[in-house]
Amino acid sequence: MNNTPLAERMRPKKLDSYVGQTKLLGPKGTLKNIIKSGLIPSMILWGPPGTGKTTLAELLSKIQKRPFYQISAINAGVKDIREIIEKSKNRGELFTKQNPILFIDEIHRFNKSQQDALLGAVEKGTITLIGATTENPSFEVINALLSRCQVFILEPLPVESLREIISKAISEDAILSKKNITIKEDEALLRLSGGDARKLLSILELVISVLDNSKAIKISNDKVIEIIQSNMLMFDKGGDIQYDLISAFIKSIRGSDPNAATYWLARMIEAGEDIKFIGRRLIVLAAEDIGNANPNALLIAQSTFESINIIGLPEARIILSQCVIYLATSIKSNSCYNAINMAQETVKDTGNLSIPLHLRNAPTKLLKDLGHGKNYEYSHDYNNSFSSQEYLPKEIKNLNFYDPGNNQRENAVRKHLKKLWKEKYNF
């Protein structure tokens, strides 16, 4: 037991011991009701690391007393899938009501042919597939397989759940419960975990092992930070700082530092990060942090994503490097990001405001008679293809969501809008 990591020792053995995911497993949870029905469908569990995907899959197999096969998409292939399917077919002849559960961790790393190999068995019910992924399955799981699975979203664990996990570890673990452990402060433990239960327990175990040189172990924020910083390589090896790496990467591009951005790119590539994950983050950054200051940034990011999917590693690293350096050295603006944020907040605050009649669609005579489309001014019928009619609901007609950034291109946009709208766009 001393060689078994704390996170593994604390893995729940019963569903009642499972912490978090109340939307799925609470009294009115979607998955809880499915479990009660006794019919477990094939499913995709989508959520960040350490939110309980593997544990949930294991518990589902135990609840229904089904055989449980587990593989990782990182090191398994079509041969492994076919072997498990064949075993399931043979088992099915003896146990017709006990089709096995096949759990595939990081299913997003399977290519199309590997996912295709699962289709027949899932469709016929030879196996019940449970796939776990940290990536949006709409992008990473083929449509034919996705349509045969229900998708359940697991959320990062909230503070109260993380604290419950710490408390359980200290009081219930066979090793830690024998020690005199006091949590003086837990902010550093919670923050460094990032809502990841596995990471939280790994940090807790490391901190306790370092401080375990006296009868009383007192855990404080300073001690946690000091210990983790001096043992950061340990977490690098396990891939536990994936999201810290991508955070440093994005912030370096946003901060216009191509040297740092390239370094963090190299770190992620050497750590085996999925290049499609990197590519998607670059597309988001191009819109969020550069936007209309340089519209070509989004085109280049999109082109990069398409190119790396065609080329693959190792050459894809060169394409990524070119894109990263371009984005890092580009003029920055978050005005489009701010605009949609403000607009969404306004929608939440004001609700579904009435659409002005002149902007409504009028495909039938009845709707025309009711005033739909009446007095609408077709822009191209006016000078410079512009009419100063109102396009917002009257309750918010004076709100400005888009405030152009202070850069060459958006300054020109600002000037153009002022010329058209006069005081209405008075930035």
C-alpha positions in Angstrom: 0.0 0.0 0.0 2.9 2.4 0.7 3.7 2.2 -3.1 0.2 3.0 -4.2 -0.4 6.7 -4.8 -2.8 8.5 -2.5 -5.1 9.3 -5.4 -5.4 5.6 -6.2 -6.0 4.6 -2.6 -8.8 7.2 -2.3 -10.6 6.1 -5.4 -14.2 5.6 -4.3 -15.4 2.0 -4.2 -19.1 2.9 -4.0 -21.2 5.5 -5.8 -22.2 7.0 -2.5 -18.5 7.8 -1.8 -18.2 9.7 -5.1 -17.6 13.4 -4.5 -18.8 16.1 -6.9 -20.8 16.2 -10.2 -24.1 16.7 -8.4 -25.7 17.8 -11.7 -25.1 14.2 -13.0 -25.3 12.2 -9.8 -27.4 14.3 -7.4 -30.9 13.2 -6.5 -32.3 14.7 -9.7 -29.1 14.1 -11.8 -29.4 12.9 -15.4 -27.0 10.0 -15.0 -28.4 9.0 -11.5 -31.8 8.4 -13.1 -30.2 6.4 -15.9 -28.4 4.2 -13.3 -31.7 3.6 -11.5 -33.3 2.4 -14.7 -30.6 -0.3 -14.9 -29.9 0.4 -18.6 -26.5 1.9 -19.0 -26.0 3.3 -22.5 -22.8 3.9 -24.4 -21.5 7.3 -23.4 -18.8 9.9 -23.6 -17.6 11.5 -20.4 -16.2 14.9 -21.2 -14.4 17.0 -18.7 -11.1 18.3 -17.4 -8.5 16.0 -15.8 -9.2 14.8 -12.3 -13.0 15.2 -12.3 -13.8 11.5 -11.8 -14.3 10.1 -15.3 -12.3 6.8 -14.8 -13.8 6.3 -11.3 -17.3 6.8 -12.6 -16.8 4.3 -15.4 -15.5 1.7 -12.9 -18.4 2.3 -10.5 -20.9 1.9 -13.3 -19.4 -1.6 -14.1 -19.5 -2.5 -10.4 -23.1 -1.4 -9.9 -24.3 -3.6 -12.8 -21.7 -6.3 -12.1 -20.4 -6.2 -15.6 -17.0 -7.2 -16.9 -14.8 -4.2 -17.2 -12.1 -3.6 -19.9 -9.9 -0.5 -19.8 -7.5 0.8 -22.4 -5.8 4.1 -23.1 -6.0 5.6 -26.5 -2.4 6.7 -26.1 -1.0 3.2 -26.4 -3.8 1.0 -27.7 -4.7 0.3 -31.3 -7.3 -1.4 -33.6 -5.8 -4.8 -32.7 -6.5 -4.2 -29.0 -10.1 -3.1 -29.7 -10.8 -6.2 -31.8 -9.4 -8.5 -29.2 -11.7 -7.1 -26.5 -14.7 -7.2 -28.9 -14.0 -10.8 -29.7 -13.7 -11.6 -25.9 -17.0 -9.8 -25.4 -18.7 -11.8 -28.2 -17.6 -15.1 -26.6 -18.6 -14.0 -23.2 -21.9 -12.9 -24.5 -22.8 -16.5 -25.5 -22.6 -17.4 -21.9 -23.8 -14.2 -20.2 -26.3 -12.7 -22.5 -27.3 -9.9 -20.1 -23.8 -9.0 -19.1 -22.3 -7.3 -22.0 -18.9 -5.8 -20.9 -18.1 -2.2 -20.4 -15.1 -1.0 -22.5 -13.6 2.1 -21.0 -11.3 4.1 -23.3 -9.4 6.8 -21.7 -8.5 9.9 -23.8 -10.7 8.6 -26.7 -10.0 11.8 -28.5 -6.6 10.5 -29.4 -8.0 7.6 -31.4 -8.0 8.3 -35.2 -10.9 7.7 -37.5 -10.0 4.1 -38.3 -9.6 3.2 -34.6 -13.0 4.8 -33.8 -14.5 3.0 -36.8 -13.4 -0.3 -35.3 -15.8 0.3 -32.4 -18.9 1.1 -34.4 -20.3 -2.4 -35.0 -19.8 -3.6 -31.5 -21.4 -0.5 -30.0 -24.4 -0.7 -32.4 -25.0 -4.4 -31.7 -24.6 -4.0 -28.0 -21.6 -6.4 -27.9 -20.0 -3.8 -25.6 -21.1 -0.8 -23.8 -18.6 1.9 -24.6 -17.6 4.6 -22.1 -15.1 7.0 -23.5 -13.3 9.7 -21.5 -12.0 12.9 -23.1 -10.8 16.3 -22.1 -11.6 17.6 -25.5 -14.9 18.6 -27.1 -16.2 15.3 -28.5 -18.0 17.2 -31.3 -14.6 17.9 -32.7 -12.7 14.7 -31.7 -15.2 11.8 -32.0 -16.6 10.8 -35.4 -20.2 11.5 -35.9 -21.2 7.9 -36.5 -19.8 6.9 -33.0 -21.0 10.1 -31.3 -24.6 9.5 -32.5 -24.6 6.2 -30.7 -23.4 7.6 -27.4 -24.8 10.0 -24.8 -22.5 12.8 -23.8 -22.2 13.7 -20.1 -20.2 16.8 -19.1 -18.1 16.6 -15.9 -17.2 20.0 -14.4 -14.1 21.0 -12.4 -14.7 20.2 -8.8 -15.9 23.2 -6.7 -14.1 24.3 -3.5 -16.5 22.4 -1.2 -15.9 19.1 -3.0 -12.1 19.6 -3.0 -12.2 20.3 0.8 -14.3 17.2 1.3 -11.7 15.1 -0.6 -8.9 16.5 1.6 -10.9 15.7 4.7 -11.6 12.2 3.6 -8.0 11.6 2.7 -6.7 12.7 6.1 -9.4 10.9 8.1 -10.0 7.7 6.1 -6.8 6.8 4.3 -5.1 3.8 5.9 -1.8 5.7 6.0 -2.7 9.3 6.5 -5.3 8.6 9.2 -2.5 7.4 11.5 -0.6 10.7 11.3 -1.3 13.9 13.2 -2.1 16.3 10.3 -3.5 19.8 10.6 -4.6 21.9 7.7 -3.9 25.5 8.9 -4.5 26.9 5.4 -5.8 25.3 2.2 -5.9 28.1 -0.3 -2.6 27.0 -2.0 -3.7 23.4 -2.2 -7.0 24.3 -3.7 -5.5 26.8 -6.2 -2.8 24.6 -7.4 -5.2 21.7 -7.9 -7.2 23.7 -10.4 -10.3 21.6 -9.6 -8.4 18.4 -10.4 -9.0 15.8 -7.6 -6.1 13.6 -8.7 -3.7 16.6 -8.7 -5.0 17.8 -5.4 -4.3 14.4 -3.7 -0.8 14.2 -5.4 0.1 17.6 -4.0 -1.3 16.8 -0.6 0.7 13.5 -0.5 3.9 15.2 -1.6 3.5 18.0 1.0 2.8 15.5 3.8 5.8 13.3 2.8 8.1 16.3 2.9 6.8 17.6 6.2 6.6 14.1 7.8 9.6 14.6 10.0 7.8 15.4 13.3 4.9 14.2 15.3 2.6 17.0 14.1 2.3 17.9 10.4 1.0 21.4 9.9 0.1 22.4 6.3 0.2 26.1 5.4 0.0 28.0 2.1 3.7 29.0 2.3 4.8 25.4 2.9 2.7 24.1 0.0 4.1 26.6 -2.4 7.7 26.1 -1.3 7.4 22.3 -1.7 5.6 22.3 -5.0 8.0 24.8 -6.6 11.0 22.7 -5.6 9.4 19.6 -7.0 7.8 21.0 -10.1 9.6 18.5 -12.4 7.7 15.7 -10.7 4.5 17.1 -11.9 5.9 17.8 -15.4 6.6 14.1 -15.9 3.1 13.1 -15.0 1.5 15.7 -17.3 -0.3 17.3 -14.4 0.6 20.8 -15.5 -0.8 20.6 -19.0 -3.1 23.5 -18.4 -0.4 25.5 -16.7 1.7 25.1 -19.8 -1.0 26.1 -22.2 -1.7 29.1 -19.9 1.9 30.2 -20.0 1.9 29.7 -23.8 -1.2 31.8 -24.5 -0.2 34.5 -22.1 3.2 34.8 -23.8 1.6 35.2 -27.2 -0.9 37.7 -25.8 2.1 39.5 -24.2 3.9 39.8 -27.6 6.9 37.7 -26.6 7.8 35.3 -29.5 10.8 33.9 -27.6 8.7 32.8 -24.6 5.8 31.6 -26.8 8.2 29.4 -28.9 9.7 28.0 -25.7 6.3 27.0 -24.2 5.3 25.6 -27.6 8.5 23.4 -27.5 7.7 22.3 -24.0 4.2 21.1 -25.0 5.5 19.3 -28.1 8.2 17.5 -26.1 5.6 16.6 -23.5 3.5 14.9 -26.2 0.7 17.4 -26.2 -1.9 16.9 -28.9 -1.1 19.4 -31.7 -4.8 19.8 -32.5 -5.3 21.0 -29.0 -2.6 23.6 -29.5 -4.0 24.5 -32.9 -7.5 25.1 -31.6 -6.2 27.4 -28.8 -4.4 29.5 -31.4 -7.6 30.0 -33.4 -9.3 31.2 -30.2 -6.4 33.5 -29.3 -6.4 35.0 -32.8 -10.0 36.2 -32.4 -9.8 37.0 -28.6 -6.5 38.8 -28.4 -5.8 40.1 -31.9 -9.2 40.4 -33.6 -9.8 43.2 -36.0 -6.4 44.8 -35.3 -5.1 42.2 -37.7 -7.9 40.0 -39.3 -5.3 37.9 -41.1 -4.4 36.4 -37.7 -7.6 34.3 -37.6 -7.0 33.2 -41.2 -3.5 32.1 -40.5 -4.5 30.3 -37.3 -7.3 28.5 -39.2 -4.8 27.6 -42.0 -2.3 26.4 -39.4 -4.9 24.1 -37.8 -5.8 22.6 -41.2 -2.1 22.2 -42.2 -1.0 20.4 -39.0 -3.8 17.9 -39.4 -2.6 17.1 -42.9 1.2 17.1 -42.2 1.4 15.7 -38.6 4.5 15.6 -36.5 7.4 16.1 -36.7 7.0 18.7 -39.5 3.9 20.2 -37.9 6.1 21.8 -35.3 7.5 24.1 -38.0 4.0 25.2 -39.1 3.1 25.8 -35.5 6.2 27.8 -34.9 5.5 30.1 -37.8 2.0 30.7 -36.6 3.0 31.3 -33.0 5.6 33.8 -33.9 3.2 35.6 -36.3 0.5 35.9 -33.6 3.0 36.9 -30.9 4.4 39.7 -33.1 1.0 40.9 -34.3 -0.7 44.1 -33.0 -3.2 43.1 -30.3 -6.8 44.0 -29.6 -9.5 42.4 -27.4 -12.3 44.7 -28.5 -14.3 41.9 -30.2 -13.9 39.7 -27.1 -15.1 42.6 -24.9 -18.0 43.4 -27.3 -19.5 39.9 -27.1 -19.0 39.7 -23.4 -20.8 43.0 -22.8 -23.6 42.0 -25.3 -24.2 38.7 -23.5 -24.3 40.4 -20.1 -26.9 42.8 -21.5 -29.0 40.0 -22.9 -28.9 38.3 -19.5 -29.9 41.5 -17.7 -32.6 42.7 -20.1 -34.0 39.4 -21.3 -35.7 38.9 -24.7 -36.4 42.5 -25.8 -38.9 43.0 -28.6 -37.4 43.0 -32.1 -38.3 46.3 -33.8 -41.0 45.8 -36.3 -39.1 47.2 -39.2 -36.4 44.6 -38.7 -38.7 41.6 -38.6 -39.1 39.1 -41.3 -42.3 39.3 -43.4 -42.6 36.2 -45.6 -46.4 36.2 -45.6 -49.2 38.8 -46.3 -50.5 38.4 -42.8 -47.1 39.3 -41.3 -46.8 42.3 -43.6 -50.3 43.4 -42.6 -49.1 43.2 -39.0 -46.3 45.6 -39.7 -43.4 43.3 -40.1 -40.7 44.9 -42.2 -42.7 48.2 -42.5 -40.5 51.3 -42.9 -37.3 49.2 -43.2 -34.7 51.1 -45.1 -32.7 49.0 -47.5 -29.1 50.3 -46.9 -28.0 49.9 -50.6 -30.7 52.4 -51.7 -29.0 55.2 -49.8 -25.8 57.1 -50.2 -22.7 55.1 -49.3 -25.0 52.1 -48.8 -25.9 53.5 -45.4 -29.1 54.4 -43.5 -29.1 55.8 -40.0 -32.2 53.8 -38.9 -32.1 52.1 -35.5 -31.1 48.4 -35.3 -31.3 47.8 -31.6 -34.4 47.4 -29.3 -35.4 50.9 -28.1 -34.6 50.0 -24.5 -30.9 49.7 -25.2 -30.5 51.9 -28.3 -27.8 54.0 -26.7 -25.5 51.2 -25.6 -22.1 50.7 -27.3 -20.7 47.1 -27.2 -17.9 47.6 -29.6 -15.1 50.0 -28.7 -12.4 49.8 -31.3 -8.9 49.2 -30.0 -6.2 51.8 -30.2 -4.3 50.5 -33.3 -3.9 51.5 -36.9 -6.7 49.4 -38.4 -9.3 49.9 -35.6 -8.6 53.6 -35.4 -9.6 53.7 -39.1 -12.8 51.7 -38.1 -13.4 54.1 -35.3 -13.2 57.1 -37.7 -15.4 55.4 -40.2 -18.2 54.6 -37.7 -18.1 58.2 -36.3 -18.4 59.6 -39.9 -21.5 57.3 -40.5 -23.3 57.5 -37.1 -22.1 60.9 -35.8 -23.0 61.1 -32.1 -24.4 57.5 -31.9 -20.9 56.1 -32.1 -19.2 58.8 -30.0 -16.4 56.7 -28.5 
